[in-house]
Amino acid sequence: MAERSTAAVDVADNSGDEPLAAETAQATADGVDTQNGQAADGTMPEKDGDRRNPAPAAAPELHSGHKLARRYRLEECVTRLDGFSSWRAMDEKLRRAVGVHLLPADHARARAVLAAARSSALLGDPRFVQVLDAVEENDLVYVVHEWLPDATELTAILAAGPMEPHEAYQLVSQISQAMAAAHREGLAHLRLTPSAILRTSTGQYRIRGLAVNAALRGITSETPQRADTEAIGALLYASLTQRWPYENDAYGLTGLPKGVGLIAPDQVRAGVHRGLGELAMRALANDGATASRQEPACTTPEELAKAVAAMPRIRPPEPTFTAPPEYQHTTYQQGSYGRPQGPGLPSAQVLSIAPPPPPLQSRTGRVLKWGVAALLIAALGLGSWQLADALLDHSTQGSSGSNQNSSPKADEAPDKKEPALLPVKGAAEYYPDGKPQDLEGAKNTFDEDTSTYWRTRYYLDGPDMNPDFKAGLGVVYDLGSEQDVSEASIALKYAGDHTTVSLYKASSLSSSAPLGSMDKIVTKRTSSSTLKLTTQNLKARYVLVWITAMPKSPADPSTGSGAGFKQAIAEVKFTG
């Protein structure tokens, strides 16, 4: 049986209630505690919602090897709880691992689970673990979802310690933006726990169990946006302090001291980022503002996402480099290499090397020695004579030469000017067709931070763009005044086959000027993420970077961009 992956199974716990099936007392990899048979993610405060009573229906009696729809082969049961079970399965048609939730068709929650799964599948947002199928067949209801073997649960990450401020910022930013998009489509989660958050190997956070987790447990809420916002605040609080912001221990984390209520993160752990700590309190204390800055509470994921975006940028920590160990001179006895050493063995002996015998004093050797000596004497005499002649000539011509002006030769070339970095005073997206891509992102391309960028949308055709649909995309830069531009260095986000970039001399930052009215300077094509374009005799104040071909790149959950032909400019530098 294949090794179980805790990062890919949708968590199926009962929020601390006693399980109905006997198998719940056993250890499971998706949220059930091995010590007390309760859900490892503990009790989630449900003051904002209601939980329906568990249905009396029994969990389907299935086994490894059972096949659903002649396609999904069950391999390992990871949860059996509240009349339903969760499995790791193999999609034999597409040859990939998937997760499956199973429950009887007459289960009291079967219809709600089917409706929630189908609604979640329609969202199609890559920031969520996708529902692949939701079917009622042969008295069974089953929901098939993605399996992410390379992802790690937030539970495991927090068990190792609190997060760095930049990582906690990425967590709350990505989760709040994703949930804001879900609520705009009328979908709520209601079970946003550390076991529902996955971190992929690329550093992106994905949410599993949207709507489905709550339907499986029979959880509803009259204020779903507020419930999800508080849950995000709890996740941020835990990531900063490694403590659960309620009195009960949960998700492998220790709760707050009993009787003290909700206290600020910086009172729980020293060194907590102040802005993130206040943001967690604004999301958790929905009935009031934080005491330190009197900021309004965040009651929806949309408000929380805007509050995160309004914070000053938190830069990632500088990479640490360990110094190499000092060189240690190794001494050994001559002649000991390759000989056995150890107790009871004869030690290596030092071999004495006799000096070489002196050269033979033959007649030929004596003649050669005297011949070399004579040549040296002659060379010294000739050098002394030439030096004296030069000094005498200089003394006779010194008086006449001193009256002449010492000036450089006419044919001597002036010193070559060293290239210098030209400051960029401003930038704007250039979209002559009236259809911009990322208006706010243009300023990110010259802020000396490669983690921010201006991005294009993704296109299904490529890599060369169709001029009838979209001639190109780009950003125009203002150098403040007319400058001698010798080179443009461009850092791109996506590598692959292929990106084509051209430089144009523009007249302003405006998009009203047609491309045909500009002077095209240079064009270059690359398959890497860096590009240098060299110019000759270019004097310009406004320079347009124009992209006419983009590589095919995978989906980017952090921006909601799908898979297709796209590109992003992280940094542009001009030298002259």
C-alpha positions as CSV (number, residue, x, y, z in Angstrom):
1,M,0.0,0.0,0.0
2,A,1.3,3.4,-1.0
3,E,2.5,5.8,1.7
4,R,-0.2,8.0,3.0
5,S,0.0,11.7,2.2
6,T,-1.5,14.0,4.8
7,A,-1.3,17.0,2.5
8,A,-3.8,15.8,-0.1
9,V,-6.7,14.4,1.8
10,D,-9.7,16.7,2.6
11,V,-9.9,16.8,6.4
12,A,-12.9,15.0,7.8
13,D,-13.3,15.6,11.5
14,N,-16.3,16.0,13.7
15,S,-15.2,19.2,15.6
16,G,-14.5,17.3,18.8
17,D,-17.8,15.4,19.0
18,E,-17.7,11.7,19.6
19,P,-17.6,9.8,16.3
20,L,-20.4,7.5,15.3
21,A,-18.3,4.8,13.8
22,A,-16.1,2.5,15.8
23,E,-13.2,3.0,13.4
24,T,-12.8,6.7,14.5
25,A,-10.8,5.7,17.5
26,Q,-8.0,4.6,15.2
27,A,-5.3,6.9,13.9
28,T,-6.0,8.7,10.7
29,A,-3.9,10.9,8.6
30,D,-6.4,13.6,7.9
31,G,-7.3,15.2,11.2
32,V,-8.2,12.5,13.8
33,D,-6.1,12.4,17.0
34,T,-4.4,9.1,17.7
35,Q,-4.6,9.6,21.5
36,N,-8.2,10.3,22.3
37,G,-10.1,9.5,19.2
38,Q,-11.3,13.1,18.7
39,A,-10.7,15.3,15.8
40,A,-7.2,16.6,15.8
41,D,-8.2,20.0,14.7
42,G,-10.2,20.4,17.9
43,T,-13.3,22.4,18.6
44,M,-13.9,25.2,16.1
45,P,-16.0,28.0,17.8
46,E,-19.3,28.0,16.1
47,K,-20.9,30.9,17.8
48,D,-21.9,32.2,14.4
49,G,-23.4,29.0,13.0
50,D,-25.4,25.9,13.7
51,R,-24.5,22.3,13.4
52,R,-27.1,19.7,12.4
53,N,-27.3,16.4,14.3
54,P,-25.4,13.6,12.7
55,A,-27.5,11.3,10.5
56,P,-28.1,7.8,11.7
57,A,-27.1,6.3,8.4
58,A,-24.1,3.9,8.5
59,A,-20.9,4.5,6.5
60,P,-20.7,2.4,3.3
61,E,-18.9,-0.8,3.9
62,L,-16.3,-0.6,1.1
63,H,-12.8,-2.0,0.9
64,S,-9.5,-1.3,-0.9
65,G,-9.7,-2.3,-4.5
66,H,-13.4,-1.4,-4.9
67,K,-14.0,0.6,-8.1
68,L,-16.5,3.5,-8.6
69,A,-17.9,4.2,-12.0
70,R,-15.4,1.6,-13.4
71,R,-12.8,4.3,-13.0
72,Y,-11.9,5.3,-9.4
73,R,-10.2,2.5,-7.6
74,L,-10.2,2.9,-3.8
75,E,-6.8,2.3,-2.2
76,E,-6.7,3.6,1.4
77,C,-9.4,4.7,3.8
78,V,-8.1,7.8,5.7
79,T,-11.3,8.7,7.6
80,R,-14.5,7.0,8.6
81,L,-16.7,9.5,10.5
82,D,-20.3,10.6,11.0
83,G,-21.7,8.1,8.5
84,F,-19.2,9.0,5.7
85,S,-15.7,8.0,4.7
86,S,-12.8,9.6,2.9
87,W,-10.4,7.6,0.7
88,R,-7.3,8.0,-1.4
89,A,-8.1,6.5,-4.8
90,M,-6.6,6.1,-8.3
91,D,-8.2,7.6,-11.3
92,E,-7.4,4.7,-13.8
93,K,-8.5,6.7,-16.8
94,L,-6.2,9.6,-16.3
95,R,-3.6,7.6,-14.2
96,R,-3.5,10.1,-11.3
97,A,-4.3,10.0,-7.5
98,V,-7.5,11.6,-6.3
99,G,-9.4,11.9,-3.1
100,V,-12.9,10.6,-2.7
101,H,-15.7,11.3,-0.1
102,L,-18.3,8.5,0.2
103,L,-21.7,8.5,2.0
104,P,-25.0,6.6,1.5
105,A,-27.5,8.1,-0.8
106,D,-30.1,8.1,2.0
107,H,-27.8,10.0,4.4
108,A,-29.4,13.1,5.8
109,R,-26.6,15.3,4.3
110,A,-26.2,13.6,1.0
111,R,-28.2,16.2,-1.0
112,A,-26.4,19.1,0.7
113,V,-23.0,17.5,0.0
114,L,-23.9,17.0,-3.7
115,A,-25.1,20.6,-4.1
116,A,-22.1,22.0,-2.3
117,A,-19.6,20.0,-4.4
118,R,-21.2,21.0,-7.6
119,S,-21.3,24.7,-6.7
120,S,-17.6,24.5,-5.6
121,A,-16.7,22.8,-8.9
122,L,-18.3,25.7,-10.9
123,L,-16.0,28.2,-9.2
124,G,-12.9,26.9,-11.0
125,D,-10.5,29.1,-8.9
126,P,-7.0,27.5,-8.8
127,R,-6.5,28.8,-5.3
128,F,-8.9,26.1,-4.1
129,V,-8.5,22.3,-4.3
130,Q,-10.7,21.5,-7.2
131,V,-13.8,19.2,-7.1
132,L,-13.5,16.9,-10.1
133,D,-16.7,14.9,-9.9
134,A,-19.9,14.7,-7.8
135,V,-22.1,11.7,-8.5
136,E,-25.0,9.7,-7.0
137,E,-24.8,6.1,-8.2
138,N,-25.8,2.6,-6.8
139,D,-27.2,4.0,-3.5
140,L,-23.9,5.9,-3.0
141,V,-23.0,9.6,-3.2
142,Y,-19.3,10.3,-3.8
143,V,-17.3,13.5,-4.4
144,V,-14.0,13.3,-6.2
145,H,-11.4,16.0,-5.6
146,E,-7.7,16.8,-6.4
147,W,-4.9,15.1,-4.5
148,L,-1.8,17.2,-3.9
149,P,1.0,14.9,-2.8
150,D,3.6,17.7,-2.8
151,A,1.7,20.0,-0.5
152,T,2.0,20.4,3.3
153,E,-0.8,21.0,5.8
154,L,-0.6,24.3,7.7
155,T,-0.9,22.0,10.8
156,A,2.5,20.5,10.1
157,I,4.0,23.9,9.4
158,L,2.8,25.4,12.7
159,A,4.0,22.4,14.6
160,A,7.6,23.4,13.6
161,G,7.2,26.9,15.0
162,P,5.7,30.3,14.3
163,M,6.1,31.8,10.8
164,E,8.4,34.6,9.7
165,P,6.5,37.9,9.1
166,H,6.8,37.6,5.3
167,E,5.4,34.1,5.2
168,A,2.5,35.0,7.6
169,Y,1.8,38.0,5.3
170,Q,1.6,35.7,2.3
171,L,-0.7,33.4,4.1
172,V,-3.3,36.0,5.2
173,S,-3.0,37.8,1.8
174,Q,-3.6,34.7,-0.3
175,I,-6.3,33.2,1.9
176,S,-8.3,36.4,2.3
177,Q,-8.2,37.2,-1.4
178,A,-9.3,33.6,-2.3
179,M,-12.2,33.7,0.2
180,A,-13.3,37.1,-1.0
181,A,-13.5,35.7,-4.5
182,A,-15.5,32.7,-3.3
183,H,-18.0,34.9,-1.3
184,R,-18.6,37.0,-4.4
185,E,-19.9,33.8,-6.0
186,G,-22.0,33.0,-3.0
187,L,-19.8,30.2,-1.6
188,A,-18.6,30.0,2.0
189,H,-16.2,27.6,3.7
190,L,-17.3,27.7,7.4
191,R,-14.5,25.2,8.3
192,L,-11.3,27.2,7.6
193,T,-8.9,25.3,10.0
194,P,-5.1,24.7,9.7
195,S,-5.9,21.3,8.3
196,A,-7.9,22.9,5.5
197,I,-4.9,25.0,4.3
198,L,-2.2,23.5,2.1
199,R,1.2,25.1,1.2
200,T,2.5,23.8,-2.2
201,S,6.2,23.3,-3.0
202,T,6.2,26.7,-4.9
203,G,5.0,28.6,-1.8
204,Q,1.4,29.0,-2.8
205,Y,-1.4,28.4,-0.4
206,R,-4.5,26.4,-1.5
207,I,-7.8,25.9,0.4
208,R,-9.5,22.5,0.4
209,G,-13.1,21.6,1.3
210,L,-14.8,24.8,0.1
211,A,-18.5,24.4,1.0
212,V,-18.1,20.6,1.1
213,N,-16.5,20.4,4.5
214,A,-19.3,22.2,6.1
215,A,-21.9,20.2,4.2
216,L,-20.3,16.9,5.3
217,R,-20.6,18.0,9.0
218,G,-24.0,19.7,8.7
219,I,-22.7,23.1,9.6
220,T,-24.6,26.3,8.6
221,S,-24.3,29.9,9.4
222,E,-26.5,33.0,9.2
223,T,-23.4,35.2,8.8
224,P,-21.0,33.1,6.7
225,Q,-18.7,36.0,5.7
226,R,-18.1,36.9,9.3
227,A,-17.5,33.3,10.3
228,D,-14.8,32.9,7.5
229,T,-13.2,36.2,8.4
230,E,-12.8,35.1,12.1
231,A,-11.4,31.8,10.9
232,I,-8.7,33.6,8.8
233,G,-7.9,35.8,11.8
234,A,-7.4,32.7,13.9
235,L,-5.1,31.2,11.2
236,L,-3.0,34.4,11.2
237,Y,-2.9,34.6,15.0
238,A,-1.7,31.0,15.2
239,S,1.0,31.6,12.5
240,L,2.4,34.5,14.5
241,T,2.3,33.0,18.0
242,Q,2.0,29.2,17.5
243,R,-1.0,29.4,19.9
244,W,-4.7,28.8,19.2
245,P,-6.6,32.1,20.0
246,Y,-9.2,30.3,22.1
247,E,-9.1,28.6,25.5
248,N,-9.2,25.0,24.2
249,D,-6.2,23.3,22.7
250,A,-6.7,22.5,19.0
251,Y,-4.8,21.4,15.9
252,G,-1.7,20.5,17.9
253,L,-1.5,24.0,19.3
254,T,-1.9,25.2,22.9
255,G,-4.8,27.5,23.6
256,L,-4.8,30.7,25.5
257,P,-4.8,30.8,29.3
258,K,-8.3,30.3,30.7
259,G,-10.2,33.3,32.0
260,V,-8.0,36.0,30.3
261,G,-10.0,36.3,27.1
262,L,-8.5,37.3,23.7
263,I,-5.1,39.0,24.1
264,A,-2.9,40.6,21.5
265,P,-0.3,38.4,19.8
266,D,2.6,40.5,21.0
267,Q,1.5,39.8,24.6
268,V,1.7,36.0,23.8
269,R,5.1,36.0,22.0
270,A,7.8,38.6,21.9
271,G,8.9,40.0,18.5
272,V,5.5,39.6,16.7
273,H,5.1,41.9,13.7
274,R,3.0,44.7,15.0
275,G,1.0,45.3,11.9
276,L,0.1,41.6,11.4
277,G,-0.8,41.2,15.1
278,E,-3.2,44.1,14.9
279,L,-4.7,42.7,11.6
280,A,-5.3,39.4,13.4
281,M,-7.1,41.2,16.2
282,R,-9.3,43.2,13.8
283,A,-10.4,39.9,12.2
284,L,-11.0,38.1,15.5
285,A,-12.5,40.8,17.6
286,N,-15.4,41.5,15.3
287,D,-17.4,43.3,17.9
288,G,-14.9,46.0,18.5
289,A,-11.7,47.7,17.3
290,T,-8.1,47.0,18.4
291,A,-7.1,49.0,21.5
292,S,-3.8,50.3,20.1
293,R,-4.8,52.0,16.9
294,Q,-8.7,52.0,17.0
295,E,-8.9,50.6,13.6
296,P,-12.4,49.3,12.5
297,A,-13.0,45.6,12.7
298,C,-12.9,43.4,9.6
299,T,-16.2,41.5,9.2
300,T,-15.8,40.2,5.6
301,P,-12.9,38.6,3.7
302,E,-13.1,41.5,1.2
303,E,-12.5,44.0,4.0
304,L,-9.7,41.9,5.4
305,A,-8.0,41.6,1.9
306,K,-8.2,45.4,1.5
307,A,-6.6,45.9,5.0
308,V,-3.8,43.5,4.1
309,A,-3.2,45.3,0.8
310,A,-3.0,48.7,2.6
311,M,-0.2,47.5,4.9
312,P,3.4,48.4,4.1
313,R,5.2,45.8,2.1
314,I,6.9,43.1,4.2
315,R,10.1,42.0,2.4
316,P,11.3,38.4,2.6
317,P,14.2,37.7,4.9
318,E,17.7,38.0,3.5
319,P,19.2,34.7,2.6
320,T,21.9,33.5,5.1
321,F,25.2,32.2,3.8
322,T,27.4,30.1,6.0
323,A,31.1,30.8,5.7
324,P,33.2,27.9,4.5
325,P,35.4,26.2,7.1
326,E,38.9,27.5,7.5
327,Y,41.6,25.6,5.7
328,Q,43.4,23.2,7.9
329,H,46.8,22.1,6.9
330,T,47.1,18.3,7.0
331,T,50.4,16.8,8.0
332,Y,51.4,13.2,7.3
333,Q,54.5,11.1,7.3
334,Q,56.1,10.6,4.1
335,G,55.7,7.1,2.8
336,S,52.6,6.3,4.9
337,Y,49.9,6.8,2.2
338,G,48.3,3.5,1.4
339,R,49.9,1.6,4.3
340,P,47.7,0.1,7.0
341,Q,47.6,2.1,10.2
342,G,46.2,1.1,13.6
343,P,46.9,-0.7,16.9
344,G,49.2,-3.6,16.6
345,L,50.5,-2.6,13.2
346,P,54.0,-1.3,12.5
347,S,54.1,2.5,12.3
348,A,55.2,4.1,9.1
349,Q,58.9,4.8,8.9
350,V,60.4,8.1,7.7
351,L,62.5,7.5,4.6
352,S,65.6,9.5,4.4
353,I,66.3,10.9,0.9
354,A,70.0,11.3,0.0
355,P,70.9,14.6,-1.7
356,P,71.8,14.4,-5.4
357,P,75.4,14.1,-6.3
358,P,77.2,17.3,-7.5
359,P,77.5,17.8,-11.2
360,L,80.5,16.5,-12.9
361,Q,83.3,19.1,-13.4
362,S,84.0,18.2,-16.9
363,R,85.9,20.3,-19.4
364,T,82.8,21.1,-21.4
365,G,81.1,22.3,-18.2
366,R,83.9,24.7,-17.4
367,V,83.9,26.2,-20.9
368,L,80.1,26.7,-20.8
369,K,80.3,28.5,-17.5
370,W,83.0,31.0,-18.6
371,G,81.1,31.6,-21.8
372,V,77.9,32.6,-19.9
373,A,79.8,34.9,-17.6
374,A,81.4,36.7,-20.6
375,L,78.0,37.3,-22.2
376,L,76.6,38.8,-18.9
377,I,79.5,41.2,-18.7
378,A,79.0,42.4,-22.3
379,A,75.3,42.9,-21.7
380,L,76.0,45.0,-18.6
381,G,78.5,47.2,-20.4
382,L,76.2,47.8,-23.4
383,G,73.3,48.8,-21.1
384,S,75.4,51.2,-19.1
385,W,76.6,52.9,-22.3
386,Q,73.0,53.4,-23.6
387,L,71.9,54.8,-20.3
388,A,74.7,57.4,-20.2
389,D,74.0,58.4,-23.8
390,A,70.3,59.0,-23.0
391,L,71.0,61.1,-20.0
392,L,73.5,63.3,-21.9
393,D,71.0,63.8,-24.7
394,H,68.3,64.8,-22.2
395,S,70.5,67.4,-20.6
396,T,71.4,69.1,-23.8
397,Q,67.8,69.4,-25.0
398,G,66.2,70.2,-21.6
399,S,66.4,74.0,-22.0
400,S,64.8,74.1,-25.4
401,G,62.1,71.5,-24.4
402,S,61.1,73.4,-21.3
403,N,59.8,76.3,-23.2
404,Q,57.4,74.2,-25.2
405,N,53.8,73.6,-24.0
406,S,53.3,70.0,-23.0
407,S,50.0,69.0,-24.7
408,P,48.5,65.6,-25.5
409,K,48.9,64.2,-28.9
410,A,46.1,65.1,-31.3
411,D,45.5,61.5,-32.3
412,E,45.1,60.3,-28.6
413,A,41.5,59.2,-27.9
414,P,39.6,60.7,-24.9
415,D,38.9,58.4,-21.9
416,K,35.9,56.1,-22.5
417,K,32.8,57.0,-20.5
418,E,31.8,54.3,-18.0
419,P,28.1,53.2,-18.4
420,A,25.9,54.5,-15.6
421,L,22.4,53.5,-14.3
422,L,19.7,55.9,-15.5
423,P,17.0,56.7,-12.9
424,V,13.4,56.0,-13.9
425,K,11.0,58.8,-12.9
426,G,7.8,57.1,-13.8
427,A,6.1,54.4,-15.9
428,A,2.6,53.6,-17.3
429,E,1.1,50.7,-19.2
430,Y,0.8,51.3,-22.9
431,Y,-2.5,50.0,-24.4
432,P,-3.4,51.7,-27.7
433,D,-6.4,49.4,-28.1
434,G,-8.0,50.6,-24.9
435,K,-7.8,47.3,-23.1
436,P,-5.3,47.5,-20.3
437,Q,-3.8,44.4,-18.5
438,D,-2.5,45.6,-15.1
439,L,-2.6,49.4,-14.7
440,E,-1.4,49.5,-11.1
441,G,1.5,47.1,-11.8
442,A,3.6,49.4,-14.0
443,K,5.2,51.1,-10.9
444,N,6.4,47.6,-9.7
445,T,8.8,47.2,-12.6
446,F,11.4,49.8,-11.3
447,D,11.1,49.5,-7.5
448,E,14.2,47.3,-7.2
449,D,12.1,44.4,-5.9
450,T,11.8,41.4,-8.2
451,S,9.0,39.9,-6.1
452,T,6.6,42.5,-7.5
453,Y,5.8,42.8,-11.1
454,W,3.5,44.0,-13.9
455,R,1.7,41.1,-15.5
456,T,-0.3,40.3,-18.6
457,R,-3.4,38.3,-18.9
458,Y,-3.1,34.7,-20.1
459,Y,-4.0,33.8,-23.8
460,L,-4.9,30.5,-25.4
461,D,-2.9,31.2,-28.6
462,G,0.8,31.8,-28.8
463,P,3.6,32.2,-28.3
464,D,3.5,34.9,-31.0
465,M,0.5,37.2,-30.5
466,N,-2.2,37.6,-33.1
467,P,-2.1,41.3,-34.3
468,D,-5.8,41.1,-35.4
469,F,-6.7,40.3,-31.7
470,K,-3.9,41.9,-29.7
471,A,-0.8,43.5,-31.3
472,G,1.3,43.5,-28.2
473,L,1.6,44.6,-24.6
474,G,4.0,46.8,-22.8
475,V,5.1,49.6,-20.4
476,V,6.5,53.0,-21.3
477,Y,9.1,54.6,-19.0
478,D,10.0,58.2,-18.3
479,L,13.7,58.9,-17.7
480,G,13.1,62.5,-16.6
481,S,14.9,64.1,-19.4
482,E,16.5,63.1,-22.7
483,Q,19.3,60.6,-22.0
484,D,21.8,58.6,-23.9
485,V,20.5,55.0,-23.6
486,S,22.9,52.3,-24.4
487,E,21.3,49.2,-22.8
488,A,18.0,48.0,-21.3
489,S,18.1,45.0,-18.8
490,I,14.7,43.3,-18.3
491,A,13.9,40.7,-15.6
492,L,10.9,38.5,-16.6
493,K,8.8,36.2,-14.4
494,Y,8.3,33.4,-16.8
495,A,10.9,31.5,-18.9
496,G,10.1,29.2,-21.8
497,D,9.7,29.2,-25.6
498,H,9.6,32.2,-26.2
499,T,9.5,35.9,-25.3
500,T,10.0,38.6,-28.0
501,V,10.6,42.2,-26.7
502,S,11.2,45.4,-28.7
503,L,12.3,48.9,-27.6
504,Y,10.6,52.0,-29.1
505,K,11.3,55.7,-28.7
506,A,8.1,57.2,-27.4
507,S,6.9,60.8,-27.1
508,S,5.1,60.6,-23.8
509,L,3.6,58.2,-21.2
510,S,0.2,58.3,-22.9
511,S,-1.4,55.4,-24.8
512,S,-3.0,57.7,-27.3
513,A,0.0,57.8,-29.6
514,P,-0.1,54.9,-32.1
515,L,2.7,52.4,-32.2
516,G,3.4,53.3,-35.9
517,S,4.3,56.9,-34.9
518,M,7.2,55.7,-32.7
519,D,10.8,54.8,-33.8
520,K,11.6,51.1,-33.4
521,I,15.1,50.8,-31.9
522,V,15.9,47.1,-31.3
523,T,14.1,43.7,-31.1
524,K,15.3,40.5,-29.3
525,R,14.0,37.1,-28.5
526,T,14.7,34.9,-25.5
527,S,13.7,31.7,-23.7
528,S,15.1,32.6,-20.3
529,S,13.8,35.0,-17.6
530,T,16.4,37.7,-18.3
531,L,16.9,39.9,-21.4
532,K,19.4,42.6,-22.4
533,L,18.8,44.9,-25.4
534,T,21.7,47.0,-26.6
535,T,21.1,50.2,-28.5
536,Q,23.3,52.6,-30.5
537,N,23.1,56.4,-30.5
538,L,19.7,56.4,-28.8
539,K,18.7,59.7,-27.2
540,A,15.3,59.5,-25.6
541,R,13.3,60.5,-22.6
542,Y,10.4,58.0,-23.0
543,V,11.2,54.4,-23.9
544,L,8.6,51.7,-24.6
545,V,9.2,48.1,-23.7
546,W,6.8,46.2,-26.1
547,I,6.1,42.4,-25.9
548,T,4.9,40.6,-29.0
549,A,5.4,36.9,-28.0
550,M,5.0,35.1,-24.6
551,P,5.8,31.6,-23.4
552,K,3.2,29.1,-22.2
553,S,3.2,29.0,-18.3
554,P,1.2,27.1,-15.7
555,A,-1.6,28.6,-13.6
556,D,-0.6,31.0,-10.8
557,P,-2.8,30.7,-7.7
558,S,-1.4,33.8,-6.1
559,T,-2.9,36.0,-8.8
560,G,-5.7,33.8,-10.1
561,S,-4.1,33.6,-13.5
562,G,-4.9,30.5,-15.4
563,A,-2.5,28.4,-17.6
564,G,-1.7,29.9,-21.0
565,F,0.6,32.2,-22.9
566,K,1.5,35.1,-20.6
567,Q,4.4,37.1,-19.2
568,A,5.3,39.5,-16.4
569,I,8.0,42.2,-16.1
570,A,9.6,42.1,-12.6
571,E,12.3,44.8,-13.1
572,V,13.6,47.1,-15.9
573,K,16.9,49.0,-15.7
574,F,18.4,51.4,-18.3
575,T,22.1,52.3,-18.6
576,G,23.7,55.0,-20.6
